[in-house]
Amino acid sequence: MIDRHQDIRDAVARLCADFPGDYWRRLDAARAYPSEFVDALTAQGYLAALIPEEYGGIGLGLSAGAAILEEIHRAGGNAGACHAQMYTMGTLLRHGSDAQKARYLSGIARGDLRLQAFGVTEPGSGTNTPAIKTFARRAGDRYIVNGQKIWTSRAEYSDLMILLARTTPADQVARRTDGLSVFILDMKAALGNGLRISPIRTMMNHATCEVFFDDVEIPAENLIGEEGRGFRYIMSGMNAERILIAAECIGDAKWLIEKASAYAKEREVFGRPIGQNQGIAFPIAQAYARMRAAELMVQDAVRRYEAGENPGAEANMAKMLAAEASWEAAEAAVQTHGGFGFAEEYDIERKFRETRLYQVAPISTNLILSYIAEHVLGLPRSY
Ligand SMILES: Cc1cc2nc3c(=O)[nH]c(=O)nc-3n(C[C@H](O)[C@H](O)[C@H](O)COP(=O)(O)OP(=O)(O)OC[C@H]3O[C@@H](n4cnc5c(N)ncnc54)[C@H](O)[C@@H]3O)c2cc1C
């Protein structure tokens, strides 16, 4: 990944230069959506990089998506406003009908439609996805949806949502992962017709929301794949999501390490650069070593994914190690900057807040460790 897609990396870096720290800082203070940035990425086709050419996209593999997202973060930006389009789109691509793909993927590739919202998590279920309560009841040629989602990021800025809902009650299915279905919801049509969005203010600028469904109608033709098999469809997209988020963490770590190194060289205290003190240099060096190790795991996961494997273990480990590496880099950067690490104008405190998320979402570190313990090491399932 390091030396792949260098042309894309350079082009993304040039685009990001038009959106410097000052841009992200203003939006962060206002908790506002980076519309201009997302429009610029869309206009240059980056958000359609993974959409096949037959639907108007660029038709590149996951490594290109990872390179794009890494570079955005490496430039001090935040792809959280739009990264979901790269992985939510995969559900449609792999499991959608030809008609759905023609209708939506082409619209997304043209930039007419945004598929940024991913409605899985609910307040009552948390990580235990099969326990979701949102229910879609079939009524003739449509489904009627009732329930609630939480942490549905970008819901206010998306035209479409990939929605996971129960279509058969949990007590009427053989396995608790059965009876869940995936829909593509036209949010603009549903708003005011039973769909309500309520933003949640969080410690970083992430445009995340609660979403309420009160008899929201979805045409039956918007069911993706077969009814009742939705859990598998969502799970099949998780590897891509984890790998892409891991790439963002690598980008964050690189940005933080560069900032910390530069400051450690230039800031003089007691008549010498602070970076001459091993107490300052070593944490940055340690963060660099951890970032490079995590980057190798991300590359391995990408390679396996593109070879058609199902790299659950590598995608999970890449995400966990990269999120830990970026957090370690953030710690080192704050400590290196001393008091200025807390001043907004240096952007360190913003990145510190932003990169913390990735140890919790889209999947928390504990659940990754559970996965490794159970599926790689064969230890007893813990939950
Ligand atoms: C800013 C933000 C954006 C998000 N965006 C989206 C989105 O767009 N779409 C979406 O569907 N979701 C989204 N999420 C939800 C995110 O995926 C969840 O927050 C995450 O998966 C953790 O779930 P939870 O918050 O319900 O925590 P819980 O499941 O309540 O867990 C709380 C803590 O307990 C631990 N825990 C739980 N069970 C176990 C266990 N068996 N063993 C060990 N530890 C355990 C967890 O690791 C965690 O640390 C977002 C979350 C945030 C904060």
PDBQT file of the ligand as one rigid body, heavy atoms in Angstrom, charges set to zero:
ROOT
HETATM    1  C1  LIG A 401     -19.324   8.797  16.578  1.00  0.00    +0.000 C 
HETATM    2  C2  LIG A 401     -19.934   7.473  16.302  1.00  0.00    +0.000 A 
HETATM    3  C3  LIG A 401     -20.357   7.176  15.017  1.00  0.00    +0.000 A 
HETATM    4  C4  LIG A 401     -20.997   5.963  14.750  1.00  0.00    +0.000 A 
HETATM    5  N1  LIG A 401     -21.511   5.734  13.497  1.00  0.00    +0.000 NA
HETATM    6  C5  LIG A 401     -22.316   4.654  13.305  1.00  0.00    +0.000 A 
HETATM    7  C6  LIG A 401     -23.060   4.500  12.082  1.00  0.00    +0.000 A 
HETATM    8  O1  LIG A 401     -22.945   5.314  11.148  1.00  0.00    +0.000 OA
HETATM    9  N2  LIG A 401     -23.919   3.458  11.965  1.00  0.00    +0.000 N 
HETATM   10  C7  LIG A 401     -24.095   2.537  12.971  1.00  0.00    +0.000 A 
HETATM   11  O2  LIG A 401     -24.893   1.609  12.796  1.00  0.00    +0.000 OA
HETATM   12  N3  LIG A 401     -23.387   2.647  14.143  1.00  0.00    +0.000 NA
HETATM   13  C8  LIG A 401     -22.529   3.679  14.333  1.00  0.00    +0.000 A 
HETATM   14  N4  LIG A 401     -21.849   3.825  15.522  1.00  0.00    +0.000 N 
HETATM   15  C9  LIG A 401     -22.048   2.837  16.572  1.00  0.00    +0.000 C 
HETATM   16  C10 LIG A 401     -20.796   2.053  16.900  1.00  0.00    +0.000 C 
HETATM   17  O3  LIG A 401     -20.603   1.060  15.942  1.00  0.00    +0.000 OA
HETATM   18  C11 LIG A 401     -20.986   1.510  18.311  1.00  0.00    +0.000 C 
HETATM   19  O4  LIG A 401     -20.924   2.609  19.211  1.00  0.00    +0.000 OA
HETATM   20  C12 LIG A 401     -19.956   0.517  18.670  1.00  0.00    +0.000 C 
HETATM   21  O5  LIG A 401     -20.111  -0.639  17.873  1.00  0.00    +0.000 OA
HETATM   22  C13 LIG A 401     -20.076   0.120  20.135  1.00  0.00    +0.000 C 
HETATM   23  O6  LIG A 401     -21.423  -0.162  20.445  1.00  0.00    +0.000 OA
HETATM   24  P1  LIG A 401     -22.130   0.549  21.692  1.00  0.00    +0.000 P 
HETATM   25  O7  LIG A 401     -21.829   1.992  21.659  1.00  0.00    +0.000 OA
HETATM   26  O8  LIG A 401     -23.563   0.178  21.706  1.00  0.00    +0.000 OA
HETATM   27  O9  LIG A 401     -21.418  -0.073  22.939  1.00  0.00    +0.000 OA
HETATM   28  P2  LIG A 401     -21.882  -1.322  23.785  1.00  0.00    +0.000 P 
HETATM   29  O10 LIG A 401     -22.192  -2.492  22.917  1.00  0.00    +0.000 OA
HETATM   30  O11 LIG A 401     -22.924  -0.855  24.747  1.00  0.00    +0.000 OA
HETATM   31  O12 LIG A 401     -20.544  -1.649  24.578  1.00  0.00    +0.000 OA
HETATM   32  C14 LIG A 401     -20.037  -0.754  25.597  1.00  0.00    +0.000 C 
HETATM   33  C15 LIG A 401     -18.664  -1.246  26.021  1.00  0.00    +0.000 C 
HETATM   34  O13 LIG A 401     -18.769  -2.580  26.513  1.00  0.00    +0.000 OA
HETATM   35  C16 LIG A 401     -17.903  -3.437  25.817  1.00  0.00    +0.000 C 
HETATM   36  N5  LIG A 401     -18.537  -4.759  25.640  1.00  0.00    +0.000 N 
HETATM   37  C17 LIG A 401     -19.812  -5.025  25.228  1.00  0.00    +0.000 A 
HETATM   38  N6  LIG A 401     -19.997  -6.357  25.145  1.00  0.00    +0.000 NA
HETATM   39  C18 LIG A 401     -18.819  -6.942  25.484  1.00  0.00    +0.000 A 
HETATM   40  C19 LIG A 401     -18.354  -8.277  25.555  1.00  0.00    +0.000 A 
HETATM   41  N7  LIG A 401     -19.141  -9.314  25.277  1.00  0.00    +0.000 N 
HETATM   42  N8  LIG A 401     -17.076  -8.502  25.942  1.00  0.00    +0.000 NA
HETATM   43  C20 LIG A 401     -16.251  -7.475  26.250  1.00  0.00    +0.000 A 
HETATM   44  N9  LIG A 401     -16.636  -6.169  26.193  1.00  0.00    +0.000 NA
HETATM   45  C21 LIG A 401     -17.890  -5.922  25.817  1.00  0.00    +0.000 A 
HETATM   46  C22 LIG A 401     -17.640  -2.783  24.474  1.00  0.00    +0.000 C 
HETATM   47  O14 LIG A 401     -16.392  -3.180  23.971  1.00  0.00    +0.000 OA
HETATM   48  C23 LIG A 401     -17.681  -1.301  24.845  1.00  0.00    +0.000 C 
HETATM   49  O15 LIG A 401     -16.393  -0.895  25.259  1.00  0.00    +0.000 OA
HETATM   50  C24 LIG A 401     -21.148   5.013  15.801  1.00  0.00    +0.000 A 
HETATM   51  C25 LIG A 401     -20.686   5.300  17.083  1.00  0.00    +0.000 A 
HETATM   52  C26 LIG A 401     -20.092   6.515  17.350  1.00  0.00    +0.000 A 
HETATM   53  C27 LIG A 401     -19.649   6.816  18.759  1.00  0.00    +0.000 C 
ENDROOT
TORSDOF 0
